[in-house]
Amino acid sequence: MLSRNVTPQTRPGKWSVLLLLAVFLLLLVSALIVQSAQPLNVDTIFDNTWAAIVSMLAIAAALGAFVVGIYTILRNHERSVAVFVTVSLGLLVALFVLMQLFL
């Protein structure tokens, strides 16, 4: 059962949530880069190098948040809502990456 803690109490739990916040910030920056490149008429995100780099960093941060969140739950017994949300969103990103690779 989930505790009443919303914010994480352990250091790795805080890192996991900060990585998830970095994901949202990086996705926002990526969207701004893509919108600013609209007059250039690029076909895909990989035609714009900066948008591709920022998007890959966002995916790496999401996977890192997932791994750190799982570690925090299993090793440090963190039971905050924020860490469980981080792990669930990181799992969705991990499944998305796996499906893109193998399907």
Gaussian input, Z-matrix of N, CA and C with variables (Angstrom, degrees):
# hf/3-21g

backbone

0 1
 N
 C     1     B1
 C     2     B2     1     A1
 N     3     B3     2     A2     1     D1
 C     4     B4     3     A3     2     D2
 C     5     B5     4     A4     3     D3
 N     6     B6     5     A5     4     D4
 C     7     B7     6     A6     5     D5
 C     8     B8     7     A7     6     D6
 N     9     B9     8     A8     7     D7
 C    10    B10     9     A9     8     D8
 C    11    B11    10    A10     9     D9
 N    12    B12    11    A11    10    D10
 C    13    B13    12    A12    11    D11
 C    14    B14    13    A13    12    D12
 N    15    B15    14    A14    13    D13
 C    16    B16    15    A15    14    D14
 C    17    B17    16    A16    15    D15
 N    18    B18    17    A17    16    D16
 C    19    B19    18    A18    17    D17
 C    20    B20    19    A19    18    D18
 N    21    B21    20    A20    19    D19
 C    22    B22    21    A21    20    D20
 C    23    B23    22    A22    21    D21
 N    24    B24    23    A23    22    D22
 C    25    B25    24    A24    23    D23
 C    26    B26    25    A25    24    D24
 N    27    B27    26    A26    25    D25
 C    28    B28    27    A27    26    D26
 C    29    B29    28    A28    27    D27
 N    30    B30    29    A29    28    D28
 C    31    B31    30    A30    29    D29
 C    32    B32    31    A31    30    D30
 N    33    B33    32    A32    31    D31
 C    34    B34    33    A33    32    D32
 C    35    B35    34    A34    33    D33
 N    36    B36    35    A35    34    D34
 C    37    B37    36    A36    35    D35
 C    38    B38    37    A37    36    D36
 N    39    B39    38    A38    37    D37
 C    40    B40    39    A39    38    D38
 C    41    B41    40    A40    39    D39
 N    42    B42    41    A41    40    D40
 C    43    B43    42    A42    41    D41
 C    44    B44    43    A43    42    D42
 N    45    B45    44    A44    43    D43
 C    46    B46    45    A45    44    D44
 C    47    B47    46    A46    45    D45
 N    48    B48    47    A47    46    D46
 C    49    B49    48    A48    47    D47
 C    50    B50    49    A49    48    D48
 N    51    B51    50    A50    49    D49
 C    52    B52    51    A51    50    D50
 C    53    B53    52    A52    51    D51
 N    54    B54    53    A53    52    D52
 C    55    B55    54    A54    53    D53
 C    56    B56    55    A55    54    D54
 N    57    B57    56    A56    55    D55
 C    58    B58    57    A57    56    D56
 C    59    B59    58    A58    57    D57
 N    60    B60    59    A59    58    D58
 C    61    B61    60    A60    59    D59
 C    62    B62    61    A61    60    D60
 N    63    B63    62    A62    61    D61
 C    64    B64    63    A63    62    D62
 C    65    B65    64    A64    63    D63
 N    66    B66    65    A65    64    D64
 C    67    B67    66    A66    65    D65
 C    68    B68    67    A67    66    D66
 N    69    B69    68    A68    67    D67
 C    70    B70    69    A69    68    D68
 C    71    B71    70    A70    69    D69
 N    72    B72    71    A71    70    D70
 C    73    B73    72    A72    71    D71
 C    74    B74    73    A73    72    D72
 N    75    B75    74    A74    73    D73
 C    76    B76    75    A75    74    D74
 C    77    B77    76    A76    75    D75
 N    78    B78    77    A77    76    D76
 C    79    B79    78    A78    77    D77
 C    80    B80    79    A79    78    D78
 N    81    B81    80    A80    79    D79
 C    82    B82    81    A81    80    D80
 C    83    B83    82    A82    81    D81
 N    84    B84    83    A83    82    D82
 C    85    B85    84    A84    83    D83
 C    86    B86    85    A85    84    D84
 N    87    B87    86    A86    85    D85
 C    88    B88    87    A87    86    D86
 C    89    B89    88    A88    87    D87
 N    90    B90    89    A89    88    D88
 C    91    B91    90    A90    89    D89
 C    92    B92    91    A91    90    D90
 N    93    B93    92    A92    91    D91
 C    94    B94    93    A93    92    D92
 C    95    B95    94    A94    93    D93
 N    96    B96    95    A95    94    D94
 C    97    B97    96    A96    95    D95
 C    98    B98    97    A97    96    D96
 N    99    B99    98    A98    97    D97
 C   100   B100    99    A99    98    D98
 C   101   B101   100   A100    99    D99
 N   102   B102   101   A101   100   D100
 C   103   B103   102   A102   101   D101
 C   104   B104   103   A103   102   D102
 N   105   B105   104   A104   103   D103
 C   106   B106   105   A105   104   D104
 C   107   B107   106   A106   105   D105
 N   108   B108   107   A107   106   D106
 C   109   B109   108   A108   107   D107
 C   110   B110   109   A109   108   D108
 N   111   B111   110   A110   109   D109
 C   112   B112   111   A111   110   D110
 C   113   B113   112   A112   111   D111
 N   114   B114   113   A113   112   D112
 C   115   B115   114   A114   113   D113
 C   116   B116   115   A115   114   D114
 N   117   B117   116   A116   115   D115
 C   118   B118   117   A117   116   D116
 C   119   B119   118   A118   117   D117
 N   120   B120   119   A119   118   D118
 C   121   B121   120   A120   119   D119
 C   122   B122   121   A121   120   D120
 N   123   B123   122   A122   121   D121
 C   124   B124   123   A123   122   D122
 C   125   B125   124   A124   123   D123
 N   126   B126   125   A125   124   D124
 C   127   B127   126   A126   125   D125
 C   128   B128   127   A127   126   D126
 N   129   B129   128   A128   127   D127
 C   130   B130   129   A129   128   D128
 C   131   B131   130   A130   129   D129
 N   132   B132   131   A131   130   D130
 C   133   B133   132   A132   131   D131
 C   134   B134   133   A133   132   D132
 N   135   B135   134   A134   133   D133
 C   136   B136   135   A135   134   D134
 C   137   B137   136   A136   135   D135
 N   138   B138   137   A137   136   D136
 C   139   B139   138   A138   137   D137
 C   140   B140   139   A139   138   D138
 N   141   B141   140   A140   139   D139
 C   142   B142   141   A141   140   D140
 C   143   B143   142   A142   141   D141
 N   144   B144   143   A143   142   D142
 C   145   B145   144   A144   143   D143
 C   146   B146   145   A145   144   D144
 N   147   B147   146   A146   145   D145
 C   148   B148   147   A147   146   D146
 C   149   B149   148   A148   147   D147
 N   150   B150   149   A149   148   D148
 C   151   B151   150   A150   149   D149
 C   152   B152   151   A151   150   D150
 N   153   B153   152   A152   151   D151
 C   154   B154   153   A153   152   D152
 C   155   B155   154   A154   153   D153
 N   156   B156   155   A155   154   D154
 C   157   B157   156   A156   155   D155
 C   158   B158   157   A157   156   D156
 N   159   B159   158   A158   157   D157
 C   160   B160   159   A159   158   D158
 C   161   B161   160   A160   159   D159
 N   162   B162   161   A161   160   D160
 C   163   B163   162   A162   161   D161
 C   164   B164   163   A163   162   D162
 N   165   B165   164   A164   163   D163
 C   166   B166   165   A165   164   D164
 C   167   B167   166   A166   165   D165
 N   168   B168   167   A167   166   D166
 C   169   B169   168   A168   167   D167
 C   170   B170   169   A169   168   D168
 N   171   B171   170   A170   169   D169
 C   172   B172   171   A171   170   D170
 C   173   B173   172   A172   171   D171
 N   174   B174   173   A173   172   D172
 C   175   B175   174   A174   173   D173
 C   176   B176   175   A175   174   D174
 N   177   B177   176   A176   175   D175
 C   178   B178   177   A177   176   D176
 C   179   B179   178   A178   177   D177
 N   180   B180   179   A179   178   D178
 C   181   B181   180   A180   179   D179
 C   182   B182   181   A181   180   D180
 N   183   B183   182   A182   181   D181
 C   184   B184   183   A183   182   D182
 C   185   B185   184   A184   183   D183
 N   186   B186   185   A185   184   D184
 C   187   B187   186   A186   185   D185
 C   188   B188   187   A187   186   D186
 N   189   B189   188   A188   187   D187
 C   190   B190   189   A189   188   D188
 C   191   B191   190   A190   189   D189
 N   192   B192   191   A191   190   D190
 C   193   B193   192   A192   191   D191
 C   194   B194   193   A193   192   D192
 N   195   B195   194   A194   193   D193
 C   196   B196   195   A195   194   D194
 C   197   B197   196   A196   195   D195
 N   198   B198   197   A197   196   D196
 C   199   B199   198   A198   197   D197
 C   200   B200   199   A199   198   D198
 N   201   B201   200   A200   199   D199
 C   202   B202   201   A201   200   D200
 C   203   B203   202   A202   201   D201
 N   204   B204   203   A203   202   D202
 C   205   B205   204   A204   203   D203
 C   206   B206   205   A205   204   D204
 N   207   B207   206   A206   205   D205
 C   208   B208   207   A207   206   D206
 C   209   B209   208   A208   207   D207
 N   210   B210   209   A209   208   D208
 C   211   B211   210   A210   209   D209
 C   212   B212   211   A211   210   D210
 N   213   B213   212   A212   211   D211
 C   214   B214   213   A213   212   D212
 C   215   B215   214   A214   213   D213
 N   216   B216   215   A215   214   D214
 C   217   B217   216   A216   215   D215
 C   218   B218   217   A217   216   D216
 N   219   B219   218   A218   217   D217
 C   220   B220   219   A219   218   D218
 C   221   B221   220   A220   219   D219
 N   222   B222   221   A221   220   D220
 C   223   B223   222   A222   221   D221
 C   224   B224   223   A223   222   D222
 N   225   B225   224   A224   223   D223
 C   226   B226   225   A225   224   D224
 C   227   B227   226   A226   225   D225
 N   228   B228   227   A227   226   D226
 C   229   B229   228   A228   227   D227
 C   230   B230   229   A229   228   D228
 N   231   B231   230   A230   229   D229
 C   232   B232   231   A231   230   D230
 C   233   B233   232   A232   231   D231
 N   234   B234   233   A233   232   D232
 C   235   B235   234   A234   233   D233
 C   236   B236   235   A235   234   D234
 N   237   B237   236   A236   235   D235
 C   238   B238   237   A237   236   D236
 C   239   B239   238   A238   237   D237
 N   240   B240   239   A239   238   D238
 C   241   B241   240   A240   239   D239
 C   242   B242   241   A241   240   D240
 N   243   B243   242   A242   241   D241
 C   244   B244   243   A243   242   D242
 C   245   B245   244   A244   243   D243
 N   246   B246   245   A245   244   D244
 C   247   B247   246   A246   245   D245
 C   248   B248   247   A247   246   D246
 N   249   B249   248   A248   247   D247
 C   250   B250   249   A249   248   D248
 C   251   B251   250   A250   249   D249
 N   252   B252   251   A251   250   D250
 C   253   B253   252   A252   251   D251
 C   254   B254   253   A253   252   D252
 N   255   B255   254   A254   253   D253
 C   256   B256   255   A255   254   D254
 C   257   B257   256   A256   255   D255
 N   258   B258   257   A257   256   D256
 C   259   B259   258   A258   257   D257
 C   260   B260   259   A259   258   D258
 N   261   B261   260   A260   259   D259
 C   262   B262   261   A261   260   D260
 C   263   B263   262   A262   261   D261
 N   264   B264   263   A263   262   D262
 C   265   B265   264   A264   263   D263
 C   266   B266   265   A265   264   D264
 N   267   B267   266   A266   265   D265
 C   268   B268   267   A267   266   D266
 C   269   B269   268   A268   267   D267
 N   270   B270   269   A269   268   D268
 C   271   B271   270   A270   269   D269
 C   272   B272   271   A271   270   D270
 N   273   B273   272   A272   271   D271
 C   274   B274   273   A273   272   D272
 C   275   B275   274   A274   273   D273
 N   276   B276   275   A275   274   D274
 C   277   B277   276   A276   275   D275
 C   278   B278   277   A277   276   D276
 N   279   B279   278   A278   277   D277
 C   280   B280   279   A279   278   D278
 C   281   B281   280   A280   279   D279
 N   282   B282   281   A281   280   D280
 C   283   B283   282   A282   281   D281
 C   284   B284   283   A283   282   D282
 N   285   B285   284   A284   283   D283
 C   286   B286   285   A285   284   D284
 C   287   B287   286   A286   285   D285
 N   288   B288   287   A287   286   D286
 C   289   B289   288   A288   287   D287
 C   290   B290   289   A289   288   D288
 N   291   B291   290   A290   289   D289
 C   292   B292   291   A291   290   D290
 C   293   B293   292   A292   291   D291
 N   294   B294   293   A293   292   D292
 C   295   B295   294   A294   293   D293
 C   296   B296   295   A295   294   D294
 N   297   B297   296   A296   295   D295
 C   298   B298   297   A297   296   D296
 C   299   B299   298   A298   297   D297
 N   300   B300   299   A299   298   D298
 C   301   B301   300   A300   299   D299
 C   302   B302   301   A301   300   D300
 N   303   B303   302   A302   301   D301
 C   304   B304   303   A303   302   D302
 C   305   B305   304   A304   303   D303
 N   306   B306   305   A305   304   D304
 C   307   B307   306   A306   305   D305
 C   308   B308   307   A307   306   D306

   B1=1.4482
   B2=1.5291
   B3=1.3240
   B4=1.4524
   B5=1.5197
   B6=1.2982
   B7=1.4616
   B8=1.5247
   B9=1.2874
   B10=1.4535
   B11=1.5268
   B12=1.3085
   B13=1.4595
   B14=1.5203
   B15=1.2951
   B16=1.4582
   B17=1.5186
   B18=1.3094
   B19=1.4591
   B20=1.5201
   B21=1.3193
   B22=1.4694
   B23=1.5297
   B24=1.3213
   B25=1.4557
   B26=1.5271
   B27=1.3264
   B28=1.4640
   B29=1.5249
   B30=1.3220
   B31=1.4695
   B32=1.5330
   B33=1.3511
   B34=1.4680
   B35=1.5281
   B36=1.3218
   B37=1.4628
   B38=1.5169
   B39=1.3122
   B40=1.4698
   B41=1.5225
   B42=1.3333
   B43=1.4633
   B44=1.5218
   B45=1.3119
   B46=1.4584
   B47=1.5258
   B48=1.3068
   B49=1.4645
   B50=1.5286
   B51=1.3217
   B52=1.4663
   B53=1.5245
   B54=1.3259
   B55=1.4667
   B56=1.5256
   B57=1.3156
   B58=1.4611
   B59=1.5288
   B60=1.3180
   B61=1.4641
   B62=1.5278
   B63=1.3313
   B64=1.4647
   B65=1.5267
   B66=1.3314
   B67=1.4656
   B68=1.5250
   B69=1.3279
   B70=1.4585
   B71=1.5309
   B72=1.3235
   B73=1.4560
   B74=1.5319
   B75=1.3324
   B76=1.4603
   B77=1.5282
   B78=1.3299
   B79=1.4622
   B80=1.5193
   B81=1.3171
   B82=1.4590
   B83=1.5289
   B84=1.3222
   B85=1.4723
   B86=1.5226
   B87=1.3305
   B88=1.4642
   B89=1.5247
   B90=1.3198
   B91=1.4645
   B92=1.5242
   B93=1.3187
   B94=1.4684
   B95=1.5233
   B96=1.3229
   B97=1.4684
   B98=1.5184
   B99=1.3220
   B100=1.4654
   B101=1.5220
   B102=1.3317
   B103=1.4645
   B104=1.5233
   B105=1.3250
   B106=1.4620
   B107=1.5222
   B108=1.3187
   B109=1.4646
   B110=1.5264
   B111=1.3288
   B112=1.4594
   B113=1.5265
   B114=1.3284
   B115=1.4758
   B116=1.5291
   B117=1.3368
   B118=1.4611
   B119=1.5218
   B120=1.3589
   B121=1.4597
   B122=1.5232
   B123=1.3144
   B124=1.4581
   B125=1.5145
   B126=1.3411
   B127=1.4575
   B128=1.5265
   B129=1.3163
   B130=1.4645
   B131=1.5209
   B132=1.3271
   B133=1.4636
   B134=1.5279
   B135=1.3330
   B136=1.4585
   B137=1.5285
   B138=1.3262
   B139=1.4629
   B140=1.5237
   B141=1.3152
   B142=1.4551
   B143=1.5343
   B144=1.3105
   B145=1.4610
   B146=1.5154
   B147=1.3269
   B148=1.4673
   B149=1.5190
   B150=1.3137
   B151=1.4657
   B152=1.5170
   B153=1.3246
   B154=1.4623
   B155=1.5216
   B156=1.3276
   B157=1.4694
   B158=1.5219
   B159=1.3167
   B160=1.4625
   B161=1.5298
   B162=1.3290
   B163=1.4639
   B164=1.5215
   B165=1.3144
   B166=1.4665
   B167=1.5322
   B168=1.3231
   B169=1.4717
   B170=1.5215
   B171=1.3279
   B172=1.4640
   B173=1.5209
   B174=1.3172
   B175=1.4620
   B176=1.5221
   B177=1.3277
   B178=1.4652
   B179=1.5269
   B180=1.3211
   B181=1.4669
   B182=1.5242
   B183=1.3284
   B184=1.4633
   B185=1.5259
   B186=1.3260
   B187=1.4678
   B188=1.5274
   B189=1.3271
   B190=1.4624
   B191=1.5115
   B192=1.3313
   B193=1.4653
   B194=1.5211
   B195=1.3290
   B196=1.4621
   B197=1.5251
   B198=1.3322
   B199=1.4677
   B200=1.5277
   B201=1.3134
   B202=1.4698
   B203=1.5265
   B204=1.3320
   B205=1.4591
   B206=1.5222
   B207=1.3298
   B208=1.4715
   B209=1.5260
   B210=1.3287
   B211=1.4596
   B212=1.5295
   B213=1.3174
   B214=1.4598
   B215=1.5270
   B216=1.3154
   B217=1.4639
   B218=1.5221
   B219=1.3288
   B220=1.4639
   B221=1.5229
   B222=1.2947
   B223=1.4599
   B224=1.5343
   B225=1.3358
   B226=1.4619
   B227=1.5250
   B228=1.3256
   B229=1.4619
   B230=1.5278
   B231=1.3212
   B232=1.4705
   B233=1.5209
   B234=1.3120
   B235=1.4519
   B236=1.5277
   B237=1.3078
   B238=1.4622
   B239=1.5308
   B240=1.3048
   B241=1.4555
   B242=1.5235
   B243=1.3151
   B244=1.4663
   B245=1.5268
   B246=1.3302
   B247=1.4660
   B248=1.5221
   B249=1.3193
   B250=1.4573
   B251=1.5230
   B252=1.3277
   B253=1.4680
   B254=1.5276
   B255=1.3238
   B256=1.4617
   B257=1.5176
   B258=1.3220
   B259=1.4641
   B260=1.5220
   B261=1.3130
   B262=1.4654
   B263=1.5332
   B264=1.3298
   B265=1.4686
   B266=1.5295
   B267=1.3216
   B268=1.4629
   B269=1.5164
   B270=1.3296
   B271=1.4653
   B272=1.5211
   B273=1.3284
   B274=1.4653
   B275=1.5260
   B276=1.3234
   B277=1.4674
   B278=1.5256
   B279=1.3296
   B280=1.4692
   B281=1.5229
   B282=1.3280
   B283=1.4638
   B284=1.5189
   B285=1.3270
   B286=1.4624
   B287=1.5290
   B288=1.3240
   B289=1.4679
   B290=1.5244
   B291=1.3245
   B292=1.4604
   B293=1.5272
   B294=1.3114
   B295=1.4749
   B296=1.5201
   B297=1.3301
   B298=1.4553
   B299=1.5182
   B300=1.3276
   B301=1.4547
   B302=1.5228
   B303=1.3287
   B304=1.4582
   B305=1.5152
   B306=1.3080
   B307=1.4688
   B308=1.4928
   A1=109.59
   A2=116.02
   A3=120.27
   A4=110.76
   A5=115.47
   A6=119.43
   A7=109.47
   A8=115.51
   A9=120.29
   A10=112.28
   A11=116.78
   A12=120.13
   A13=109.82
   A14=115.73
   A15=120.03
   A16=109.60
   A17=117.42
   A18=121.51
   A19=109.57
   A20=117.14
   A21=119.98
   A22=112.08
   A23=115.24
   A24=121.32
   A25=112.59
   A26=117.89
   A27=121.44
   A28=110.19
   A29=115.44
   A30=120.74
   A31=112.46
   A32=120.08
   A33=118.00
   A34=112.97
   A35=116.99
   A36=119.58
   A37=111.42
   A38=116.14
   A39=120.35
   A40=110.78
   A41=117.34
   A42=121.10
   A43=110.73
   A44=116.22
   A45=120.11
   A46=110.85
   A47=117.14
   A48=120.94
   A49=110.71
   A50=117.52
   A51=120.08
   A52=111.67
   A53=116.98
   A54=119.56
   A55=110.96
   A56=116.95
   A57=119.47
   A58=110.83
   A59=117.21
   A60=119.94
   A61=110.86
   A62=116.49
   A63=120.63
   A64=110.75
   A65=117.02
   A66=120.41
   A67=110.04
   A68=116.60
   A69=119.58
   A70=111.39
   A71=116.80
   A72=120.27
   A73=110.98
   A74=116.97
   A75=120.52
   A76=111.33
   A77=117.65
   A78=119.45
   A79=111.29
   A80=117.04
   A81=120.65
   A82=110.74
   A83=116.53
   A84=120.55
   A85=110.44
   A86=116.63
   A87=120.47
   A88=111.38
   A89=116.67
   A90=119.69
   A91=111.26
   A92=116.63
   A93=119.67
   A94=111.41
   A95=116.63
   A96=119.83
   A97=110.45
   A98=116.92
   A99=120.24
   A100=110.49
   A101=117.48
   A102=120.11
   A103=111.95
   A104=116.69
   A105=118.80
   A106=111.71
   A107=117.30
   A108=121.26
   A109=112.30
   A110=118.60
   A111=121.09
   A112=113.65
   A113=119.76
   A114=118.08
   A115=113.08
   A116=117.21
   A117=119.70
   A118=112.45
   A119=117.06
   A120=122.83
   A121=111.83
   A122=116.84
   A123=121.09
   A124=108.56
   A125=116.78
   A126=120.99
   A127=112.88
   A128=117.07
   A129=120.41
   A130=109.48
   A131=115.04
   A132=120.02
   A133=110.83
   A134=117.36
   A135=119.62
   A136=112.27
   A137=117.54
   A138=119.78
   A139=110.91
   A140=116.48
   A141=122.55
   A142=107.47
   A143=117.50
   A144=121.92
   A145=112.52
   A146=117.43
   A147=119.73
   A148=111.48
   A149=117.73
   A150=120.46
   A151=110.96
   A152=117.26
   A153=120.55
   A154=111.45
   A155=116.89
   A156=120.37
   A157=110.53
   A158=116.94
   A159=120.18
   A160=110.75
   A161=117.72
   A162=120.42
   A163=111.43
   A164=117.54
   A165=120.64
   A166=111.04
   A167=116.60
   A168=119.52
   A169=111.08
   A170=117.12
   A171=120.63
   A172=110.90
   A173=117.10
   A174=120.48
   A175=110.41
   A176=117.29
   A177=120.39
   A178=111.05
   A179=117.48
   A180=120.47
   A181=110.97
   A182=117.72
   A183=120.71
   A184=111.16
   A185=116.60
   A186=119.43
   A187=110.98
   A188=116.81
   A189=120.43
   A190=111.91
   A191=117.38
   A192=121.29
   A193=110.58
   A194=116.59
   A195=120.77
   A196=111.25
   A197=116.57
   A198=120.52
   A199=110.86
   A200=116.88
   A201=119.92
   A202=110.35
   A203=117.28
   A204=120.36
   A205=112.35
   A206=116.90
   A207=120.16
   A208=109.72
   A209=117.07
   A210=121.03
   A211=110.55
   A212=116.27
   A213=120.72
   A214=111.53
   A215=116.31
   A216=119.52
   A217=110.94
   A218=116.40
   A219=119.53
   A220=113.21
   A221=117.69
   A222=121.51
   A223=113.14
   A224=116.14
   A225=120.38
   A226=113.42
   A227=116.91
   A228=123.03
   A229=112.36
   A230=114.85
   A231=120.70
   A232=108.76
   A233=117.41
   A234=121.43
   A235=112.34
   A236=116.99
   A237=118.44
   A238=110.09
   A239=114.70
   A240=121.10
   A241=110.43
   A242=117.59
   A243=121.56
   A244=111.26
   A245=117.32
   A246=119.85
   A247=110.20
   A248=118.21
   A249=120.03
   A250=111.70
   A251=117.66
   A252=120.74
   A253=109.81
   A254=116.26
   A255=120.98
   A256=111.01
   A257=117.04
   A258=120.70
   A259=110.66
   A260=118.04
   A261=119.42
   A262=111.35
   A263=117.91
   A264=119.37
   A265=111.52
   A266=116.29
   A267=119.54
   A268=111.73
   A269=117.26
   A270=121.09
   A271=110.76
   A272=116.61
   A273=119.54
   A274=111.65
   A275=116.83
   A276=120.24
   A277=110.10
   A278=117.00
   A279=120.47
   A280=110.54
   A281=117.66
   A282=120.47
   A283=111.43
   A284=117.13
   A285=120.88
   A286=110.74
   A287=116.51
   A288=120.30
   A289=110.52
   A290=117.03
   A291=120.16
   A292=111.93
   A293=116.29
   A294=118.69
   A295=112.01
   A296=117.07
   A297=119.43
   A298=111.82
   A299=116.45
   A300=120.34
   A301=112.89
   A302=116.96
   A303=119.34
   A304=114.92
   A305=119.64
   A306=119.92
   A307=112.08
   D1=140.83
   D2=-179.26
   D3=-72.30
   D4=144.09
   D5=176.65
   D6=-82.81
   D7=-179.48
   D8=179.76
   D9=-85.60
   D10=-1.79
   D11=179.65
   D12=-72.03
   D13=127.65
   D14=176.17
   D15=-95.53
   D16=-40.96
   D17=-179.99
   D18=-95.50
   D19=148.35
   D20=-179.61
   D21=-69.76
   D22=150.14
   D23=-178.44
   D24=-101.92
   D25=-20.78
   D26=-177.29
   D27=-100.55
   D28=160.05
   D29=-179.67
   D30=-63.80
   D31=-46.38
   D32=177.41
   D33=-63.32
   D34=-32.25
   D35=176.47
   D36=-63.69
   D37=-40.86
   D38=177.52
   D39=-65.72
   D40=-38.34
   D41=177.03
   D42=-63.71
   D43=-39.66
   D44=179.77
   D45=-62.01
   D46=-44.83
   D47=179.67
   D48=-68.44
   D49=-38.56
   D50=177.44
   D51=-64.68
   D52=-37.10
   D53=176.23
   D54=-65.12
   D55=-37.08
   D56=177.48
   D57=-66.78
   D58=-38.84
   D59=175.71
   D60=-64.49
   D61=-35.84
   D62=176.46
   D63=-64.69
   D64=-34.70
   D65=177.55
   D66=-60.53
   D67=-47.73
   D68=-178.87
   D69=-65.01
   D70=-38.64
   D71=177.73
   D72=-65.15
   D73=-43.57
   D74=179.68
   D75=-65.87
   D76=-37.75
   D77=177.48
   D78=-66.99
   D79=-35.36
   D80=175.94
   D81=-65.09
   D82=-44.06
   D83=177.90
   D84=-63.03
   D85=-41.13
   D86=178.43
   D87=-62.16
   D88=-41.92
   D89=178.31
   D90=-64.65
   D91=-39.00
   D92=177.67
   D93=-65.79
   D94=-38.46
   D95=177.88
   D96=-64.93
   D97=-42.99
   D98=-179.65
   D99=-65.82
   D100=-41.27
   D101=179.34
   D102=-65.70
   D103=-34.79
   D104=179.30
   D105=-73.35
   D106=-18.20
   D107=-179.49
   D108=-94.66
   D109=5.55
   D110=-178.90
   D111=-57.90
   D112=-40.56
   D113=179.31
   D114=-65.90
   D115=-18.51
   D116=-179.11
   D117=-77.37
   D118=-13.72
   D119=177.41
   D120=58.43
   D121=55.58
   D122=176.09
   D123=-86.89
   D124=147.77
   D125=-175.05
   D126=-83.68
   D127=-47.15
   D128=-177.17
   D129=-125.35
   D130=171.17
   D131=179.01
   D132=-67.04
   D133=-26.24
   D134=-178.05
   D135=-79.97
   D136=-7.35
   D137=171.35
   D138=-75.37
   D139=-22.28
   D140=177.13
   D141=-104.69
   D142=105.19
   D143=-172.73
   D144=-62.28
   D145=-41.80
   D146=-177.56
   D147=-66.33
   D148=-39.84
   D149=178.20
   D150=-65.96
   D151=-37.37
   D152=178.48
   D153=-66.71
   D154=-41.41
   D155=179.90
   D156=-64.72
   D157=-44.85
   D158=-179.23
   D159=-66.58
   D160=-37.72
   D161=178.19
   D162=-66.64
   D163=-40.02
   D164=177.86
   D165=-67.01
   D166=-35.94
   D167=175.15
   D168=-64.89
   D169=-36.62
   D170=178.01
   D171=-65.85
   D172=-40.93
   D173=177.72
   D174=-65.81
   D175=-41.79
   D176=178.22
   D177=-64.20
   D178=-39.10
   D179=178.30
   D180=-66.97
   D181=-37.23
   D182=178.14
   D183=-66.51
   D184=-42.27
   D185=177.19
   D186=-66.50
   D187=-37.71
   D188=176.21
   D189=-64.54
   D190=-40.34
   D191=177.53
   D192=-63.44
   D193=-38.09
   D194=177.79
   D195=-63.84
   D196=-47.62
   D197=-178.19
   D198=-65.24
   D199=-45.38
   D200=179.80
   D201=-65.78
   D202=-37.44
   D203=178.32
   D204=-65.20
   D205=-42.93
   D206=177.26
   D207=-63.33
   D208=-43.40
   D209=177.82
   D210=-58.86
   D211=-43.39
   D212=-178.38
   D213=-65.82
   D214=-40.57
   D215=-179.99
   D216=-67.48
   D217=-44.66
   D218=-175.82
   D219=-77.91
   D220=-42.17
   D221=-172.75
   D222=-88.48
   D223=-44.65
   D224=-175.13
   D225=-100.81
   D226=0.25
   D227=178.43
   D228=55.94
   D229=42.55
   D230=177.54
   D231=-74.50
   D232=131.87
   D233=-177.57
   D234=-127.45
   D235=30.62
   D236=-179.94
   D237=-84.17
   D238=153.93
   D239=-178.53
   D240=-65.03
   D241=-38.62
   D242=-177.28
   D243=-62.04
   D244=-38.38
   D245=179.77
   D246=-69.89
   D247=-38.88
   D248=178.10
   D249=-66.85
   D250=-36.51
   D251=175.17
   D252=-65.44
   D253=-41.92
   D254=178.73
   D255=-60.87
   D256=-45.04
   D257=-179.90
   D258=-65.57
   D259=-39.87
   D260=-179.02
   D261=-67.94
   D262=-40.99
   D263=176.94
   D264=-69.10
   D265=-37.68
   D266=176.03
   D267=-64.14
   D268=-36.27
   D269=176.85
   D270=-64.66
   D271=-40.21
   D272=177.29
   D273=-62.72
   D274=-40.34
   D275=177.66
   D276=-66.54
   D277=-41.49
   D278=179.14
   D279=-62.59
   D280=-42.71
   D281=177.31
   D282=-64.57
   D283=-39.21
   D284=177.51
   D285=-61.39
   D286=-45.31
   D287=-179.71
   D288=-64.46
   D289=-44.06
   D290=179.10
   D291=-62.74
   D292=-40.67
   D293=178.68
   D294=-68.01
   D295=-34.68
   D296=176.54
   D297=-67.58
   D298=-32.71
   D299=-179.08
   D300=-76.48
   D301=-37.64
   D302=-170.03
   D303=-110.04
   D304=-8.78
   D305=178.94
   D306=-114.44

